[in-house]
Amino acid sequence: MKEYVLVKMSKNELTELIKSAVESSVKHLNFELVKPKRLIKIEQLCEELSVSKATIHKWKRDGLIPYKRISNRIFFDLDDVHKSLEIKKRRI
């Protein structure tokens, strides 16, 4: 039979005890926090890359840059676009 021990502690003490236990458990997982993606519209991408909308549409159509379709709108993750263009640039 299991033995149980009751300990009297405040709500704050219990909160800190749980927080400490979770933090020590999470440290062992060795994972990186994922930076949330910031999606931008085509106009912003044109400005960032100093190219026209037609160029962006051509790159998108040719599979040169990744994009996301949300409902009927197209968005781009600037980091993904830069990575994709850098990879393509190295291959040339």
Contacts in CASP RR format, 6 or more apart in sequence:
PFRMAT RR
TARGET T0000
AUTHOR 0000-0000-0000
METHOD contacts of the structure
MODEL  1
MKEYVLVKMSKNELTELIKSAVESSVKHLNFELVKPKRLIKIEQLCEELS
VSKATIHKWKRDGLIPYKRISNRIFFDLDDVHKSLEIKKRRI
9 17 0 8 1.000
37 77 0 8 1.000
37 79 0 8 1.000
37 80 0 8 1.000
38 77 0 8 1.000
38 78 0 8 1.000
38 79 0 8 1.000
39 68 0 8 1.000
39 70 0 8 1.000
39 75 0 8 1.000
39 76 0 8 1.000
39 77 0 8 1.000
40 48 0 8 1.000
40 75 0 8 1.000
40 76 0 8 1.000
40 77 0 8 1.000
40 78 0 8 1.000
41 73 0 8 1.000
41 74 0 8 1.000
41 75 0 8 1.000
41 76 0 8 1.000
42 53 0 8 1.000
42 56 0 8 1.000
42 57 0 8 1.000
42 74 0 8 1.000
42 76 0 8 1.000
43 53 0 8 1.000
45 56 0 8 1.000
45 76 0 8 1.000
45 78 0 8 1.000
45 81 0 8 1.000
46 52 0 8 1.000
46 53 0 8 1.000
46 55 0 8 1.000
46 56 0 8 1.000
48 78 0 8 1.000
49 56 0 8 1.000
49 81 0 8 1.000
56 65 0 8 1.000
58 64 0 8 1.000
59 65 0 8 1.000
60 67 0 8 1.000
60 74 0 8 1.000
64 84 0 8 1.000
64 85 0 8 1.000
64 88 0 8 1.000
65 76 0 8 1.000
65 80 0 8 1.000
65 81 0 8 1.000
65 84 0 8 1.000
65 85 0 8 1.000
66 76 0 8 1.000
66 77 0 8 1.000
66 80 0 8 1.000
66 81 0 8 1.000
66 84 0 8 1.000
67 74 0 8 1.000
67 75 0 8 1.000
67 76 0 8 1.000
68 74 0 8 1.000
68 75 0 8 1.000
68 76 0 8 1.000
68 77 0 8 1.000
69 75 0 8 1.000
END
